[in-house]
Amino acid sequence: MGMFCRSSQSEMLEAAVVCDVESELASELREKTMAKRVQLVLNQDVSKLGKAGDLVDVAPGYARNYLVPQGLAVPTNPGILRQVERRRELERQRLAELKQEAEVTKKAIEGLKAIQIAKQVGENEAIFGTVTAQEVADALAAAINHEIDRRNITVPEVHALGTYRAEIKLHPEVSASFGVEVVPT
């Protein structure tokens, strides 16, 4: 303690510089020894990480101890990166084809006047039951000669005879609206 009392300003400045240099060296050493991220290509879908074919950055221990031994991923190299780019391009082309097909189906659906669905009728033109998405999908598929998934159809509440508007989602970016005419059997 007495040493600090007798030290001059230049000695204290030197001590501060030495401390700064030591902390810089320590941080550089930490950066070198600290694990860097490893880049992998996934072979299969991995929960909370990505889908098959995705390029991901993970901790080296996760890659070395789990992903690579389980066959869920492979380390990247220039050849694998070219394969990933080729897969992405093929996937992009496939999605563009699906969108184009959805546009053609949309034109066919919107070209229809209305599809007819026959239901039993009670008093005051009230129908028994309701019109389901499956019934609409079947009638629509028969009208345009194209398979339709009922889960993509939104049908309004139908409890009486009349014409209603239904919506179908053909692609994430393409949807069509069409008429549904409920007629008595």
N, C-alpha and C positions, 0 to 999 in steps of 0.2 A: 504494500500500500504506500509506503514511503517512497517507493521508486516512482510512482506516478506524480507525486508531489514535486520531485526534483527534475522530472523529464521536461525537456523543452518542447516548444511547439513543433519543431521540425521532426522530433522523434515521434510525437503523437501523429503527425501527418503520415510519416512512414508506416506506422502501425496500421493506420486506416487503409492505406494503399495495399498493404500486405493482406489485410482481411478481405478487401474487394477482389484481389487477384485469386485468393484462395476460394472465395465463393464462386467466381467465374469458372475456375477449374473443376470445382465440385459439380456445378450444373452441367458442364460439358461432359464430365464422366457419367453423370446420371443419364444424359441423353444417349450416350453411346451404349450404356448397359441396359437402358430401359427398352423394353420390347417394342419394336415397331409393328405396324399392322402388316398382315400378310394378305396377298391378293389370291383368291381362289375362284374357280368356276364350279358352280353347283351341278351335281349330276342328278339330284332329286330335289323335290320341294322340301325346304327346311322351315319349320314353324318360326316365325318372327325374324327370319333372315332373308329369305327370297325363294324364288321359284327355280326349277331346273333350267340351266343355261344362263342364269344370272351371274354377273361378275360381282363379287363381294369382297370387302376388306374386313378381316377378322383378326383377333388376337392370335399370336403364334401358338400359344398353348391350346387354344380351342381348335385350331387347325390341326396341330400335330397330334393331339390326344383324342380328338373325337371325330372331326369331319373327314379327314383323310383315311384313318383306319377303318371307319365304318363304310367307306366308299360313297359318302355323301357329296364329296367335293374332290377336285384335283388342283394341284398348284398350277399357276399360269406360266406359260412360256409363249414366245412369239407365234408358234404354230397353233396353240390352243386359242390365243386371242384372235387369230384369223378365223378359226372355226366359229367362235362366238359371234364375230361380225357377220359371217356368212349366215348363221342361224337367225340372227336378228333381221337381216335383209329378207330372208325367206319368210319369216314370220310377218314382217311388214307387208310383203306382197300378198300373203295369205289373207291378212286382215283387210287389205284393200279389195281383194276379190270378194270376200264376204260382204263388205259394204256395198259393192257394186251389185251383187246378187240381191241384197236387201232393197236397193233402190228399184230394181226391176220388179220385185214382188210388190213394193209399195205402189208402183204405177198400176199393176194389175188389180190390186185391191181397191185403189181409189177410182179405177175405171168401172167398178161395179155400181149398179144403182143402189141395191140393198139386198142383203141376204134374208131369206125368209125362214122363220122357225115356227113350226106348228105346235100349239099347246092347247090343252083342254081348257074350256072357258066355263065359268060359273056365272053368277048374277053380275050385272053392271059391267060386263066385259072384263071381269077380274079373272086372271088365270090361276090354275091350280099349281102351286109351287112357284118356281122362278126360272128364269133363263140362266143357265150356267155357262161358264167359260168353255167347258168341254163341248156343249151343244153348239156354241158359236164357232169354235175351232173346227168341228166336224163339218158344219155347213160351209164355212169359208174354204176349207180344204177341198171340198167337192166343187165349189164354184170356180176356184182358180187352178185346180189340179196341182197343188203344191202343199207339202206337209206343213202343218202349223202347230206350234207348241201352245197348249192352253194356258200355260203359266205366264205367257207374255201378253195375254189379252186382258183388258180392263173393261168389264161390262157394268153399266149402271144398274141400279136396282130396278127390276122390271116386275111389276105386279099386275099389269093390265095390257090389253091389246094396244098396238100402236107402233110407231117407228122411233127408235132410239139410236144414239150415236155410241159406238164402241171404239176403243183405241187398242192398237196392237203395236208392241215394240219389237221391231224386226232386227235391230242392231242398236248398240249403245247410242249411235248418232242418228238413227233412222226410225221414225215411227209413222204409222198411218192411221187415219180415221175412216170409219166406214159405217154404213147404216145397217141396223138390225130391225127387221120388220117382224113383229109377233102377230101371227094370224091364227084363227081358230082351226081346229082339226075337223 
